[in-house]
Amino acid sequence: MKKYIVLTIVILFLPILLSLPIYNDNGAYAYMGTLFFEGKLPYIDGWDHKGISMYLINALGYLIGVKHLMGIRLLEFLLIVTSFSMIFKRLSEKYTQKIAFVSVLFGLLSLRYFFDGGNMTEEYGALFVLISLSLLLKEKIKIIDYIVIGAFFIINFTIRANLISFWIALFLALLFNAIQKKIS
């Protein structure tokens, strides 16, 4: 089933991810990421109003692509494959593989609908949320899992502050769960 997820990702996203150059907002984020390699500083030598993590993600992609924008697209693709594979694995442990596959398929179709050319704040936010959910669905959650989840919270917040609505709900659910365990 995992190979079908990767195949679905390739079919849905590869045509978009192979498109260059990058325009509009996603192009501005890519440009801000390239500034790091020119010895320039975001917010001083170039301006956009998104958080620093968005530019660092693009800088990492630019580095992966050996100073080519295709690296940003490769990073996006790897994040999509990783996040949906992880959530598929966790859902398969709790439910049947068919149910997990259908769930992941709906998630991929939703992401495709909102993808809007890729390299967008909501895309990265959603992928980091999926990875965090997959960590929380593990049978045995370790301290490192909570550290990674906290790191993704910080990254999401510093991509764009209003991406934290999921995290507020998540933290409230974790708090409720902890209180419920203490009571019983």
Rosetta blueprint (number, residue, H / E / L):
1 M L
2 K H
3 K H
4 Y H
5 I H
6 V H
7 L H
8 T H
9 I H
10 V H
11 I H
12 L H
13 F H
14 L H
15 P H
16 I H
17 L H
18 L L
19 S L
20 L L
21 P L
22 I L
23 Y L
24 N H
25 D H
26 N H
27 G H
28 A H
29 Y H
30 A H
31 Y H
32 M H
33 G H
34 T H
35 L H
36 F H
37 F H
38 E H
39 G L
40 K L
41 L L
42 P E
43 Y L
44 I L
45 D L
46 G E
47 W L
48 D L
49 H L
50 K L
51 G L
52 I H
53 S H
54 M H
55 Y H
56 L H
57 I H
58 N H
59 A H
60 L H
61 G H
62 Y H
63 L H
64 I H
65 G L
66 V L
67 K L
68 H L
69 L L
70 M H
71 G H
72 I H
73 R H
74 L H
75 L H
76 E H
77 F H
78 L H
79 L H
80 I H
81 V H
82 T H
83 S H
84 F H
85 S H
86 M H
87 I H
88 F H
89 K H
90 R H
91 L H
92 S H
93 E H
94 K H
95 Y L
96 T L
97 Q H
98 K H
99 I H
100 A H
101 F H
102 V H
103 S H
104 V H
105 L H
106 F H
107 G H
108 L H
109 L H
110 S H
111 L H
112 R H
113 Y H
114 F H
115 F L
116 D L
117 G L
118 G L
119 N L
120 M L
121 T H
122 E H
123 E H
124 Y H
125 G H
126 A H
127 L H
128 F H
129 V H
130 L H
131 I H
132 S H
133 L H
134 S H
135 L H
136 L H
137 L L
138 K L
139 E L
140 K L
141 I L
142 K L
143 I H
144 I H
145 D H
146 Y H
147 I H
148 V H
149 I H
150 G H
151 A H
152 F H
153 F H
154 I H
155 I H
156 N H
157 F H
158 T H
159 I H
160 R L
161 A H
162 N H
163 L H
164 I H
165 S H
166 F H
167 W H
168 I H
169 A H
170 L H
171 F H
172 L H
173 A H
174 L H
175 L H
176 F H
177 N H
178 A H
179 I H
180 Q H
181 K H
182 K H
183 I H
184 S L
